[in-house]
Amino acid sequence: MPCVSQERERPLTVHELNELLLVCSLVLLVAVAAVRISSRSGLPGLLVYLGIGILMGQDGIGDIHFNDAELTQVIGYAALVVILAEGGLGTKWKEIKPALPAATLLALVGVAVSVGITATAAHHLIGLEWRQALIIGAVVSSTDAAAVFSVLRKIPLPARVTGTLEAESGFNDAPVVILVIAFSTAGPIEHWYVLLGEILLELAIGAAIGLAVGWLGSWGLRHVALPASGLYPIAVMAIAVTAYAAGAMAHGSGFLGVYLASMVMGNAKLPHWPATRGFADGLGWIAQIGMFVLLGLLVTPHELGDDIWPALVIGLVLTMVARPLSVVLCLVPFRVPWTEQALMSWAGLRGAVPIILATIPMVEGVDASRRIFNIVFVLVVVYTLIQGPTLPWLARRLHLGEEAEAADLGIESAPLERLRGHLLSLSIPEGSRMHGVEINELRLPAGAAVTLVVRDGKSFVPLPTTVLRHGDELLVVATDPVRDAAERRLRAVGHGGKLAGWLGANGDNNDR
């Protein structure tokens, strides 16, 4: 395998390009296959991808020498933009809306508590200088939604728990990035309130730009019929990246901007939504795989020996003291049951963000920056290995994963521009209460009708008395004026059955 150096003396040749494409495609195939192992074992995939990078590195079988921290940081930032965009697109507003105050407190006050406690432990127990201790405290204070929900995806949890964890992980990246940059750049921080003011200003700018870009992008995509369905996913991701770049160039938090813009679009009724989600999900997987493999290449395993014990000590303080205390302090005003607090305390998994942020002090030339990176790397790997497999067990022990909710319908809308209508397509998943409902019991508004049902690979035009079943795929044609009402009614029946509306169930949500 060729060595990877920080500077190239000549441009990439076609032969080298062919080798690079072969290696990258093989790595992706191995990573995709490893997802199955990860899902069965309960381990987050990040450990598998890191392992692939380590095996390819200078201490592994690949013997690739890579030590470009600045390139890793740049690629890591780009990957985080894609990951946050994918996470925002999948965030359900109805779940995070009640949890928004608690999640905001966790992302701000909780991060401050975690940084203070972890940095104090790193200074007094490990002997790091205060600047280095503060950097480590800030780096490891960000939770990772992908790591958390890759473990909990098969366990139905209360909406308050999932909403709080998801919103917190989307929000806390922004203040943590600001803190790490502030602690890593040259010059002392004279007044804490100045730093707090800068953080709040950057968050406000990023939030304003993200919400504005998301709303404008959603409005445009809903009112402009693009000539090909494949253009919608590209446009959505381009709008999300625009929110990040505009926020960052305006000296705001680009990470918060991309998350909020994506969340706005994810809760809007955009055309061809399932295709867009699939496209974003695929990009998110590629970003995660590439980022973790690169981080695995950057680490030098034979240098980690001296940093294992400090990482274990700092991780123990973070996991058993800092995280639980920050959760308790932030959730006391909301009277959250102790069982939910316990799960959220243990669910503070660290993933991509801390390792990427650990490259910032390396780029800025902070003393002992390589040691900081090694400590963070070991901490993330060890405590993910411990917490990941035990999260489902803890959720069951706390009786938080027993009752499943009705499955939501994935409705795709394709605009019929010349006919001034929309073609809605949906599948009836397991758990949907649309199972057993007759076509006429859907009570769709005038101007909307079920035109085709696909069952067991065969399609037929349904009668009013046709009974719908799990696994059925429906095509519904709706005129422009009743399109939204038809979708709301379909979602309502999916959640509440044929008596939805009479018994209080409704479909007035923007689930995606």
N, C-alpha and C positions, 0 to 999 in steps of 0.2 A: 504494500500500500504506500502511496506517496506521502511524504511529510507535508504538513500544513504549516506554513510560516506566516508571519505577520505581514510581510511585504512580498509581492510578486515582482520579479524582474522582467517578466514578459507576459503578454496576454495569454489567455487560455486557448489552447489549440483544440482542433476538432477531436483529435484522438483522446486528449485529456477530458474533453467534454463527454465523450462516449463512456469513458471509465467512470466519471462522476455520476452520470445518469444511471449506469448499471448499479453502482454502490447505493445510490439513494433509493432506487426502486426496490432493491433487495432489502434494505433497511426498513422501508415502509411495509413490505410484505411480511417480514419477520415481526414487526411491531403489530400489524393487524392480527396476525395469528396469535400473538402473545396476549391480545385482549381477552381471548377466550379463557386462557389460563388465569388471567387477572380476575375475570368475573366469577370464575368458579372458586378461587381461593379467597375472595373478598379483599385482596390487596389492590390499592389504587394503581392504575397503570403507570403512573409516573416512576415507580420503582423499577418496573420492567424496562422502560425507555432509558432511564439512567443507567441501568445495567448494560444495555446495548451500547451506549456511548462509552462506558468504561471498558468494555471488551474490545472496542475498536481503538481505544487510546493507547498511549505509549506503554502502559503496564499490562495491556491485554494482547490479544492475538493479532489485532490490526496494526499495532505499532505506529499509529498516527500521532505525531507530535503537534499539539495545538495548545497555544497559550495566549491567544489574542482576547483579552478580557473586554476590550472596547468593542470589537466586532460582536462578541457574545452579547454584550449589553444592547447594542443596536438591534440585532436580530431578536433578542428577548423582548425588547419593547414592542417591536412589530408583531411578534407572536401574541403578546399580552393584549394588544389592541384587538386582534381577531378573536381571542378567547373571551374578552369582555363583551365584544359585540355579540358573539354567539350566546353568551350567558344572558345578556339583556334581552335578546330576541325571544328567549325562552322563559323569561320572567313573567309570571301571571300577576297582573295588577290587583286582582281581587284577593290574592293571597298575601301580597306584601303590604297592601294598603293599611290593614289594621296593625301590622307589625312595624310600620314605618318609623314611628317615634322611638320604639325600643331599638330598632336596627341603627338608627342615626346616632343614638347615644352610645351604642356599642362601637360604632365606627369612629367616634370622636373621643368621648370620655373613656370608653373601654380601652382604646388604643393607648391613651395617655397613661392610664393605670398600669397597663401591661408593660409599656416602655419603662416606666419608673421602677417597677418592682424587678423586672428582668435586668435592667442596667445596674441597679444596686447590687444584685446577686453577682453579676459578672465582675463588678469592681471589687467587692469584698471577699467573695469566695474564690474567684479565679485570679484576681490580681491584675486585671486589665486596667489601663488608664481610663479616666472617665469618658474621654471622647470615643474610644474604642468600645467601651461598655454601652454607651448611648446608641452607637451605631448598631451593635448587635441587638439591643433591646428594640430598636425601631424596625430592624430588618425582619425579626421573627414575630412581629405583632400583627401581621396580616394573615387572615385565614383564606383558604382556597376553596371556592365553591365546587370546582370540578372534582377535587379530592373527596370532599364531604359527600356529594351526591352520587359519585360513582360507587360508594359503599352503601348508601341508604336508598338507592333507586328502587329496590325491590320491596321496601318496607313502607307502607302507607303511614304517614305521621300526621299529627294535627297540623292544620294549616298555619297556626301561629308559629310553630317550631320551624317548619320549612320556610315560611315567609321571612321570619327573622334571620335565619342563617343565610338564606340566599341574598337578601337585601344587604346584610352586614358585609358579606364577602364581596359584593359589588361596590359598596361604598368605601370600605376601609383601605382599599388599595391607594386611593388618591392621597389622603393625609399621610399615610406611611411613606409613600414616595417622596413627598415634600420634606418629611422629617429626615429621611436618610440623606437626601441631597444637602439639607441644611447642616447636618452633623458632619458630612464628609467634606464639604468645601472649606477652604482655608478661612481662618478668622474666627474669633470667639463669638458666641451668642451672648450679647450683653444683657438683654432684657427679654424674659420669656414672653411678655405680653406682645412684644414686637413680632416674635415668631408666630404666636397665636393669631395675631392680626393678619399676617401674610398668609397663613394657612386658610383662614376663613375667607379672605379675599379671593385666593386662587380657587377655592371650592365654589364660591358664589359665581365667579366668571365661568368656570367649567360647567356648572349646572345650568346657568342661563343659556349658554351657547348650545349645550347638548339638547335641552328642551326645545329651543327654537329650531335647530336643525332637524330634530326628529319630527316636530310638528309640520314644518314646511315640506320635508321629504314625504311624510305620510299623505299630506294633502295632494302633492303632485302625483304620487303614484296612484292615488285613488281617482284622479280626474284626468289622467293621460293614459290612453290605451296604447301600450307599446306593441309593435308588430310581431313580437315573438315572446313566448312565455319564459324562455331562458334569459331574457334581459332583466326580468324583475329581480331575481336573486342578485345579479351583478349590481343593479342600481341600489338595492338595499344596503349591500356591503359598502358600496362607494359612499353612500350617505353617512353611514356609521363612521367610516374612516375620515370623512370630511369633518365630522364633529370633533374627533380627536385632534386632527391637525389644526383646525381653527381655534379650538380651546387652548392648545399648547402655544400657538403663535401669539395668542392674546394674553400670554402670561397667566393662564388659568390652568386648571387641572384637566388635561386632555383625557385622562383615564375616566374621570367622572363624566365628562362630556360624552364619550363614546358609549358608556353604559346607559346613560339616561336617554340618549337619542335612540339607541337600539330598543330600549324598553318601551319607548313611545311607539315606535314602529311595530314592535311585537304585539302590542295591544290594540293596534288599529286593524281595521278590516281590509287588509291589502289583498289584491288579486294573487292567485297562484301561491297561497301561503305555504302549504305543505312542501312544495318544491323549493321555496325560499329557505324554509327551515332545514330541509335536507342538505341544501348547498352550504348553508352556514355551519351545520353540524360537521360536514366533511372538512371544511376549511379549519374548523376548530380542532379536529383530530390531527390534521396535518401540522398545525401550529404547535400543538402539545408535543407530538412525536419529535418534530424537528428541534424544538427548544430543549427538551430533556436530553435528547441524544447529544446535542451540542454542549450542554452543561456536563454531561458525563465525559465528554472529550476533554473539557477544560480542567476537570479535577485530576489530581495526581495521587492515586491511591496509596503509594508508599510514603507519602508525606502526611497521611492522616493519623498515624499512630499516636503522636503526641497530643492530638487535639480531640481524641475520643472522650477522655475523662472530662475535660471542660465542657464539651458538648452535652454529655449526659447530665452534668450538674445543672447547667443553664436550662436544658430542656425540662428537667424535673421541676425546677422552680416555675418555669413558664406554664407547664401543664397542670401542676398540682396547687399552685398558689396564685400566680398572676392571672391566668385565664379564668378560674372559678371566681376569684374576687372581683374581677372586672364585670363578669356576668351578673353576679349577685348585686353589686352596687348599681348597675345600670337598669336592672329589671325590678328592683324593689318597688319603684313607683307604680308599676303596672300589675303588681300582684300575680305574677306568673307562678304557677305551682312549682314546688321544689323539684318534682320529677322532670319537668321540662327544663328547668335551670340546670339540673345535673347533666342531662343529655347535651344541652348546648355548650356546657363547659367542656365536656369530653369531645365534642365535635369540632373543636378548634384546630382542625388539621392544617398543617403547613404544606404548601406544594410548590408551584412554579415561582410565585412572586418572591418569596424570601431568597431563593438562590439567585434569581436574576438581580435583585436589589443588592446582594452581596458583591456584585461586580462593580457597583458604583464606587465604593472606597478604593478598589483596585485601580480604576481608571483615574481617580482623583489623586492617587499617590499617597493615601493615608498610611501611616506607619502600621506595620503588622496587618496590612489589609489581606495578605494571603492567608494568614492565620484566621482572620475573621471569616473568610470564605470557607475554609476547611471546617471550622466549627459549625457554621450554618448548614453546610452540606451534610455533615454527620448527624446533626440534630434533626433535620428534616427526614432523612432516611430512617433513622432509628425510631423516632416517635410516630412516624407514619406507619411503620411496620408494626408498632404496638397498638396504636389507636385504631387503624383501619379495620382489621379483622374483628375487633371487639365492639365496634359501634353497633352493628345489628344485634349482637347479644345483649348489649346494654339497653337498647331500645325495647327489646322484648321483656327484659327483666323489669323495666320500669312501666311495662304495660302501655307503651306508646305506639305500638305498631300492630294492633290487632284488628281494628275496624277499617275496612277499605271503603272508600267513597266510590260513587258511581263514576265510571270512566267518562271522560269528556270526548266529544266528537271532534275529529279533525276535519274541518270543512274547508274545501278549496273552492275559490271563486274565480271563474274565468269570464272576463267581460265580453259580451256579444255586442260590439259597437253598432253594427248596422241594424240589429234587431232591437236595440235599446233595452237590453236585458242582460241577465247573468246566468251562467250555468254553474250550479253548485254541485260539487261531488263530495261524498262523505262515505266513510265506512263505519259500521256499527261494531265497536270493540266489545270485548268481554267486560261485563260489569255494567254496560249501558242499560238503562231502563227503557230504552226504545225497543228492546227485545220483547216480543209478544204483542206489540201495538199494531193495529190495523192501519192501512194507509189513510182511510177516512178519519181515523181517530187522531191523526197528526194535527188536524184542524189548521192547515196552512192558510194564510190569507189569500183572498181572491187575487189572481194574477200569478200564483205560484202553484206548481204541480210536480209530483213525482212522475217522471217520464220513463224511467228505466230502473230495473233492479238486476244486479248481477249476483247470483248465488251458486256456489260450488262450480264456478267457471262457466256457468250458463247465464245468458241474459234474457230477460222477458219484460214485457210491458205489464205493469201490475194492475190489478183490479182494485176498486175501493176497499174490498174485503181482504186483500192480500195481507197476511200476517208477516211482519218483519222479524228477522232472526239475527243472532250474533254472526258476524262475518259478512253480512250483506253489504253490498256497495250500492249506493243510490245516486241517481242523477236527478237533480231538481232544477227546473227552469223557472226563473222568477223575473218579472219585469222590474225596471229601475225603481219605481216608487215603493215596491213591497220587498225589495231584496233584503234590507236590514231586518224587517219584521219576520220574514221567512227564516232567516238564519237564527234570530233570537228564539223563534218557536221551536226549531229543530234542536237547539241546545237545551231548551227548557224540557222537552220531552226526553232527551237523553239523560237529564239529571233527575227529573221528577216523574217520568212515565206519562201515560195519557191524561192523567188528572192534573198535570202541571198547570199552574195558574189558579186553579180552583183550590189547591192545597197549599199555595204559597210559593211553590218552586217557580222559578222564572229563568229566562235565558238572557237577562240583561247583563251580560258580562262580555269581555273581550278576550276570553281564553284562547290561547293558541297552543 
